[in-house]
Structures are given as structure tokens and as C-alpha cells.
Amino acid sequence: MLGRRRANAGADAPAIRVTGLEKVYKMGVERVRALDGVDLQINTGEFVAIMGASGSGKSTLMNMLGCLDRPSAGEYELAGIPTRKMSATRLAKVRNERIGFIFQTFELLPRASAIQNVMLPMIYSKKHLFGARGRAKAALRKVGLGDRMRHRPNQLSGGQRQRVAVARALVNDPAILLADEPTGNLDSQTTTEIIGLFTDLHNDGQTIVIVTHEEEVAGYAERIVRLRDGKVFSDMPTSEDPLHTAYLQSIASTAARRANAEAQGAPA
């Protein structure tokens, strides 16, 4: 059944455990250290936001967590299983069946309908090939697009396209949902709708890791992990994060000043 959290041999292990993770890129004679000894644990069912300035290593870390790239050093365990010695074929299977990806630019096939886009992961893995159309329909209904299944991306709004991308990420019932700046191309109202969808998924037990530069978006997560120069700068519950607290205070202060100005300018 779509959305049901499966029991497995690594059920007691963290969804993600990263130890001493390093990534060094060679650029000519230079060596750029994108990740420098990152330690991170994310438990099953958590909703975690990863933040940091441009060049802090957050996108590189997301690539590592999604098994899209291999670390130069360190260990990455997915549900207790080390990924370091996995073959390219095994990693591809892990990416397809255990990890759901959501990107800022949606990455939908322009000539395919919504349901055809959502069916793609099942076609490649053959895991749910029998009954794939039914699962795709269920996934689209789950994200509120039951009436847009035959629409192509150019017939959908930005928010609807991102919902198709979410349905595609969910259709193989992944253990982890990775979202890289999923609201970066959306307006504020649509951003709220998409993050509300993530919150609903989290409440259903989905493990979610989201990379974002928006404090408002990060505020929906349980934890905020901040990177700086390839290292974890801070890792704490959102309610205790001082930078997020300062952001909320700034928003409240701005709203208070605006309300005060309107009150002073209002007719007696």
C-alpha cells in the first residue's frame, strides 16, 4: 500500500548515519575540500533541514546522502548498511527504491503526462511494475492532483509541477525523501502549500531531509543542521536554534512596527 512504512532488518538503526565524511575535488593542481569531517545522524521519521551559505557543502552532502556521489573518506550507513563498498549497480537500485528525490527545477519529462512522469521510477526498477499505473494514480491523489493526471508539465502551474515531482518521489515507497531547494522556484503562497504537503508526509512517518536557504522553510523541520566550510556548524532542534529564533524575532518586530505605523496613521 502506498505510503506504508515497511519493517526491515535495519529498522532499529538510524535512517542515516554519517561519520567523518569528506569530499575533495581536484581542480587542476588545486584540491577543494567540499566536506571536511561531517558527522550526522538522522533517525527514522525525522524531518531535518540542512542550511548553509553558498559553498558551505550542503549540496555536496545531499549528493552523498542520495548516493549520487561517493565520499573521499568517511562512512555513510543507510539504515545500518554501509554504502562504501556497494557496486554501481547496487547504488543505482538503492537510489531508485530507497530514496525519493525532489529537485528545485522539478526535472519532469516535458512531453509526458503527470501519470507517465510518476510511473518512471517503477519502470526503471520493475519493483512495482505490475500495477504501476494504479500506484501512480494513488500517488497523484495523495498530493492533490487526482484531476490533473493526464496534464503535461506545460499545462500545470509551478506548484502543481512540484506536486507531480513529490508524487514521483513517493511512488516507490522510499525510506527517505531528499528535497534540494524544493521551493526555490515557487511563490510564497505555493511554497506554503508545498511545505504543508511535506509536513503531512512527515506526520505520516516519512523521513525527510530538505536542503534550503530559506529560514521560513526550515522552520517546518524538527531539526536544523547548519554547515560552514564543509563542516557541521550547528545541529539542534529548530525551537532551540539561535539563528532561527533571531529570524522569528525579526519577523515579529517588523510586523509590530508595521502595525504600529498603521495605527498611528489611522483616523481617530
NORURZI-V620929 format. One record per backbone hydrogen bond with DSSP energy under -0.5 kcal/mol. CO is the residue of the C=O (numbers start at 1). NH is the residue of the N-H. If there is no record, write none. Layout:
co nh
CO NH
CO NH
This chain:
co nh
1 4
8 11
10 13
15 79
16 42
17 77
18 40
19 75
21 37
21 38
22 72
22 73
23 34
23 35
25 27
25 32
26 28
27 30
30 27
31 33
32 25
32 34
35 23
38 21
40 18
42 15
42 16
43 46
46 48
46 208
47 222
47 223
48 210
49 51
49 225
50 212
51 227
53 56
56 230
57 61
58 62
59 63
60 64
61 65
62 66
63 68
63 69
64 67
73 22
75 19
76 83
77 17
77 79
78 81
80 82
81 78
83 86
87 91
88 92
89 93
90 94
91 95
92 96
93 97
94 98
94 99
98 175
98 176
100 178
102 180
103 106
105 107
108 110
109 112
112 153
113 117
114 118
115 119
116 120
117 120
119 122
119 123
120 124
121 125
122 126
126 129
129 131
129 132
131 135
132 136
133 137
134 138
135 139
136 140
137 141
138 142
139 143
140 145
141 144
145 148
148 151
149 115
151 114
152 155
153 156
157 161
158 162
159 163
160 164
161 165
162 166
163 167
164 168
165 169
166 170
167 171
170 173
175 207
176 100
176 178
177 179
177 209
178 102
179 181
179 211
180 104
181 184
183 186
187 191
188 192
189 193
190 194
191 195
192 196
193 197
194 198
195 199
196 200
197 201
198 202
199 203
200 204
201 206
202 205
207 177
208 48
209 179
210 50
210 212
211 181
213 215
214 218
215 219
217 220
218 221
222 238
223 49
224 226
224 236
225 51
226 233
226 234
228 231
230 36
231 228
231 233
234 226
236 224
237 240
237 241
238 241
240 242
241 245
242 246
243 247
244 248
245 249
246 250
247 251
248 252
249 253
250 254
251 255
252 256
253 257
254 258
255 259
256 260
257 261
258 262
259 263
260 264
261 265
262 266
263 266
